[in-house]
């Protein structure tokens, strides 16, 4: 990660300091914050950069060099200051930090200990003769708040240790993912707003007084006073033996590493495990393991010199809720989905997040235009956690709930938390059959809305595969279905049986794949079997499919596996063409490449069609024209740009023709074009 630029002026620096102080104060007060972790870290680093360049302008309230950004308060003094950690953001920064430490020691570090950086709040728990006497927050590092009353609800922080020792455990209190879910369930049941974030939940819970409900937390010990002479890894073993909970039992267990390279490997492992851990981590801590190294290195006023946090990208980010979409699922469930101002979380751009159900939206008190906390971890579907209520401007709008099923327009059953179309699965069936029969998909004439409803309601059709087994007798049982209509419909279905792959694929109604994308996917893979065999990585090789969409398509393909089997048995979608992408693994074991070079008279051309088509092209819809262009090796596009190489201009061609002429793009009549692609047209 590049270092953020220093503020450009004293005023910008003062503004940055004020913003950081506000954020730190809010964060340590109740865990709510107007800034995401990454933004806060970047702000502090920019402030540090300015202060390095202008050491005599450092403001006294600057958060740099202070534990908790100088925000926290408390009145019970710590016996030994509770320090923070310095941060590094890359392997290179870690290396130079370690080199600095070894220079200071004048010798190599004996060994490292690598452990998860637990995303909670630091506490100190004092034991006298093995009995818990007092629990303190970190506060400003010198004095903390007494939170002994909250200890009861903290798992892993025993009332009594296994031996009657005098010791002060130090470690992190957090809400595991499960505890976070439980906490929000019980809070919303009590009419309280849900916690935005597990850490704000932990902070709020430790301080809460007189709550009508109980929220359970978890403690992880990572340090102690009063057990001298032990190397760090040994100390952790001793703490566990005394009955304190440590990270030892987790997949991210602390590990002693002989070299920095080994430590780096363990950091990568822990980072890779992050999504699967049952609790949040915001980094990995690297510590000099030997007590001799720790003592020789000592500590600064803010942080020890023998330990450092390798920060990971935050999994929570703040962004704006732009709107809510209502999607009807396969079973007729009407699910709200948040449309977000795009935000990068842990390297992935997130634009949508789940909102569960209408009751959940109400409980969270969300409004359109709100700044919201969004959470994403690994492959988990991003979700909107809560609005930042104190950031409201007054311009926020209530979220409109649908009054009728957004898919079929029938009524909504709102008796359960999850709303559902009264047609249930049939809502999906009717809509998906109408869609599949549409002109740009299977193009089945005579199968419009009324017929689709009849077929579904008569139990003859539940999905599009059923269309291909319909018999004349079955059709004749339908109202207003005479001999001729039945024969015509059967003939239209028969024609549809041999539609090309792209249309059959499009007919499936896979999310994120309309006509254009279906054409690209079909051309790329060449057969339904190859599409089905593709993993997310292979799908992401198709022009226009990013990682997020590829994952969705893979999931959807699994969902329709049975349907695809039945279609295949009917010979639907059986066409095979030469794929534009090499098979996933070639003979030399290489992976799929996508040079996309296609042969044909339009190879390398970017073609736009405008005006009405005549002659041999008269009957072709725009979609069919686009298919034709792609069969001929070209790329179809809907607007004229510098990249356009050919415009097919029919009658009444308007502004696109003018633009093409202005840009010097070649223009053809439909007849000239038909001659050019005669082979593909046949
Ligand atoms: S060691 C002198 N180890 O991260 C020792 N801290 O950003 C200083 N934290 O204040 C702390 N996991 O609240 C240490 N395994 C771990 C940790 C850890 C989380 C927290 C702790 C610290 C903060 C610094």
Boltz pocket constraint, residues with backbone or C-beta under 6 A from the ligand:
constraints:
  - pocket:
      binder: B
      contacts: [[A, 83], [A, 84], [A, 85], [A, 115], [A, 116], [A, 117], [A, 118], [A, 119], [A, 120], [A, 121], [A, 122], [A, 171], [A, 172], [A, 222], [A, 223], [A, 285], [A, 304], [A, 307], [A, 309]]
      max_distance: 6.0
